[in-house]
Amino acid sequence: MGKTMAQHSNLDTMVRESLRDKILNGDLDGGFHLSELKISKEFNVSRTPVREALCALAADGLVEMVPHRGAFVTHVPTSTKVDQLQSYSLFLGLAAKLAAEKASIEALMELETAFTFAQDESIASQQYLSAMETALELLEKTAASPTVTEAISMVKRRTNMSELWATTLNQKKELNTQFVTLLGALKRKKGDAAEKTMRQLATLAINSWMTTRKIAIPAASEEISIESETPTYSRTRAVQKAIGTN
């Protein structure tokens, strides 16, 4: 029985994460109907793990479950995506602050090793991004705050983080300088400096992402303004159109 439950959980995870990737990568647009039958055939699984995967994605705000109509990909306004990334910047900055204040000698040695990618000018782009992801995950772990970890995880489940950091690769020199500065703050146990540097790194990534998406980047003292798309907890327009309601 335990083995069967584990297999079922693995199927649920496989379907959920595959659909998540397609949604976050833009392969499935807002309003797209997610047919349980078609998905079960595509993955060669029963409809039960498909249904559970869709419910999990609905809990993350990526899918809308419409009674008697099925599941649809949620249309996420640009303003919401920007808000999610700005929240990520805050949470990541807090993780850096806590890591600096809590890190043991052993943890600092691990962090120093993890951030060596920032001093290797010959490293390939994909390897660079992978090493960066590993270093940031270690930073979260060192912060030792379940609340901060869950907050960061919540944003990650709703955002294409690979795309976010990939947009910064043409600014690798500036990234590396900031990462070296961050490591220095961590080693000196300067929490405020670590938080500020980490938020600057995240802001660099966010601005690069916004530039790629042709979203205007306002002055630091101004609020980000995205034309007329505001988040809503009611059914999105894309889903309304898909199911034929007003």
N, C-alpha and C positions, 0 to 999 in steps of 0.2 A: 504493500500500500504506500509506504514511504517513497519507494522508487517511482511509482506512478505519479504521485503528487509532485515530485521533483521534475519529472519529465514534462508534466503539464505546466509547471512554473517556467521551465526553460522555453517552452513553445510560446507562452504568453509574452515573455521577455523578448524573444526573437521577433515576433510580430510587432510588438509595441515599439521597439527601438528602430525597426526598419521603417515603419510608418512615420515615426518621429523625424527620422533623417530626411525622408521625402518631403515632409511638410516644411521643416526648417530650411531645407535646400531650395524650396520653391518649386519642387516637382509636382506638388499637389496644391492648387490654388484655393483661396478662400471660397467656400460654397461648394467645393467638390464633394460629391456624394460617395461615402465610403461604404460600399456594399459588403455586408458580412459574408455573403455567399461567394462573391468574386474574390475577396481577400482569402477566404478559407481554401479556395481552389488554387490561388496563386502560391500559397505557402504549404499546401497539401496538409492542412490541419483541420480539426473539427471547428465548428463555429463558436464553441465555448471559449477557447483561448483568444479568439478574435474579439469576441464580445468583451472579455475582460481587458484586453489591450485597449480597446476603444474607450472603455470607461476610465481607464488610467489616464489616457490622453485627454479626456474630457476634464478630469480633475486638474490637469495642468493647463487648461484653457486653450488647448490646441484643437479640440474637437467639440462640436455641439451635438448633443443628443436630442433629437426632435421626436416626440411621441408619435407613433404610427407612421413615421417617415424614415427614421433611421439616423445615421450619423453623418455629419458634414464637417468639412474642414472649416475652422473658425477664421474669419477675416480679421486679422490683427492690424489696427491702424498704425501708421508710421509713428505717430506720437506715443503710442504705447510701447513700441519697440525701443524708441529713444529713452523713454522713462525706465524701461527694464535695464538698459545698458548703464544709465546713470546710477541706478540702484546698485548694480554690480560693482561700479567704481567705488561707491561708499562702503559696501560690504568687504570688498577686497582690501581697501585701505584700512579698515578696522582689523582685518585679519593680520595685516602687516604690523600694525601697532601692537596687537596682543602677542604676536610671535616675537617681536623685539623684546617685549617686557618679560616673556615667560621662557624663552629658549635656554636650554641647558648648553653646556659646552659641546656635548655630543650632537645636539640638534643643530647648533651653529656650524659644526664641521660638515654635517650632512647638507645643510643649506649652501655652504660654500662650494661643495662638490657639485650640487645641483645647478648652481648658477654659472658654472664654468663655460657654458655655451655662449655666454655674453662676451667672452674674451677670445672666442675662436672665429676668426674672420673667414675661414675657409669652409665652415659648416654649411651643408646644403639646406635649402629653404624648408623642406619637409622635416628634416631632422631637427632644424632649429625650432620649428613650431612644436614638435613633439617634446623636445627638451624643455621648452618654455612651459608647456602644459604640466609636465612632471614637477618642475620647480614650483609652480604656483600651487599645485596640489599639496606639495610638501609644506609650503608656507601656511596653507589652511590647516594642515594637520598640526603644525607646530603651535598655531594659535590656540589649539586645545579648547575651542568653544563650540559645542554642539549647535548652539543657536546661530552663530555666524556661518558655520558649515552648512546648515540647513538653508539659510537665507541665500547663500551662494548657489547651492544645489538647485534651489527653486528657480533662480534666474537661468541657470544652465539648461534646465529642462525645457525652457521656453525660448531659448535663443541659440542661434548658430554661432558658437564661440570660435570654431575653426575659421569661419569667414571673417569674424571680427578681427582676430589677431593677424590673419593672412593679409589684410589690407595694409598692415604696417610694415611689410617686408621691404618696401622701398625706402624705409626710414630706419633701417637696421642700426646704423651708426648711432643715431639718437637713442634708440631703444637700448642698445648696449651700454651707453653712458649712464642712462637712468637705472638700469639693472645693477650696474656696478655701484652706483650711489646707494641704491636700496640695500644691497648686501653690506655696504659699509655701515649704514644706519642700524641694520640688524645686529651686526657684530659689536657695535658700540652700545647696544641696547637703548637706542634713542627711538622710543615709540612714536613720538610726534613726527620726527623726521622720516621714519619708515612709512608712516601713514600718508604723509604728504607726497612722498616720492611715488608710492604705489598708485595713488590717485592720479598723479600726473601721467604715469604710464598708461593707466586705463583711459584717461581722457585723450591721450594721443591716439589710442586705438579707436575710440569712439568717433573722434573727429575725422580720422582716416576713413572709417566706415561710412560716415555721413557724406563725406566728399565723394566717395565711390557711388553712393546712392543719389547724389546730386541734391542733398538736403542742405539748406543754408545753415552755416555755423554762426550763431550769434556771438556778440561780445560777451566776455565772461560775466559781466554785470547784468546781462539781460536773460530773460527766460527763453528757452527754445520754443520757437513757434512753428508748428506744422499746420499747413493749410487745412482747415475745417474738418479734419478727421479727429474725433474725440473718442476715447474709450467708452464702451457701454456694456452694462451687464445684461442688457436685453439681447434678443436674437439679432445677430448682425445682418446688415443689408444683403450681403452675399448669400447667406443661408436663406433669408426671406425670399430672395429671387429664385433660389434653387428649388424651394418647396412650393413656390407659387402663391405666397401670401404677401400682404401689403404691410 
